[in-house]
Amino acid sequence: MLRYNLHTQKKIERIFEEGGYTVRYEKGNFNSGYCVLENKRVVVINKFHPLDTKINSLIEILSLVDLHLEDMKEETRSYFDELTTKQPETLFSQSK
């Protein structure tokens, strides 16, 4: 189960950094809570959203952008694969 804490957020940010993207937290009126500037390789997340929403947005963006996977460290690549191969669990997921 994915933990929604600052450590998880930093690990996901590291994926973006090693993949060639910059993550910024700014105020803005983004319909989805984030904005991706692909030409500049920048991801902007609404800084006023709660931590769990920021993490879910970052995970969603992972599947939308073209990261430089060959430049990632093994540990980072492994975490990337883990996040992108399974459906992320949300706070509202019910266990059966």
N, C-alpha and C positions, 0 to 999 in steps of 0.2 A: 504494500500500500504506500502510496506517495504521501510524504509528510509535507505539510504546508508550513514551512518555516524559512527563515532567512538563509540558512545553510543550503537548502534545496534551491532557492532562488539564485544564490551565488554559483552553484554547480551548473545550472542551466545557462547563466550568463557566460560562464567559462566556455561552454559549447559554442556560443555565438562568437566570442572573442577568438578562439582558436580556429573557428570556421571563417574568419575574415569579416565579421560584422561587429558593429558597435551598438551597444544597448544604452539607450538614454531614457530617463524618466522625466517627463515634462508635463505641464498642464496643457490641455487641449480638448477640443470637442470632437473626439474620434467616435464614430458610430459604434465601432467594435471594441473600443477601449485601447486600440493601438494603431500605429501607422508604420508601414514598411516603405523606406526609400531605397529601392533596389539598386538604382544607379550609384548611390553614395554608400551603399551597404550599411545602412543605419536602420535600427529598429527603435521606434519611439513608443513608450508605454505611458498611459495616463498615470501620473504619480499620485492621484487622489483615489485610485481604486484600492480596495483591500488587498492584502498579500496573496490570498488564494486566487483572486481574479488575475493578478499580475502573473502568477505562476502558470495558471491555465492559459493565459494569452501567450506567454512565451512558448509553451509546449505546442500550442496551435500553430504558431509562426514557424516552428521548426520544420513542419511539413510543407510550408509555402516557399521557403527561401532555398537558394542553391549554396550550400555551405562547402567550403574547401575541406572535405573529409580527410584527404591525404595529409593535411597539415596538423591534424589533431593528434594529441597524445593518446596512447592506448586506453588509458583509464577514462578519458573524456569521450573517446569514440564508443567505448563500451556503454557508458551511461546514455549517450545519444541513441544507440541501438535499442537500449532498454526502454527509453521513453517513446520512441517512434514505432516500435513493433507491437506494443500493446496499447489498448484503449486507456487513456488516463482516467483515474478514479477521481471523482469530485467529492466535495463534502456531503453531497446529497445522495451519493450512491448507497444503495441498500445491500447489505450482505445477505446471502441466502443460506 
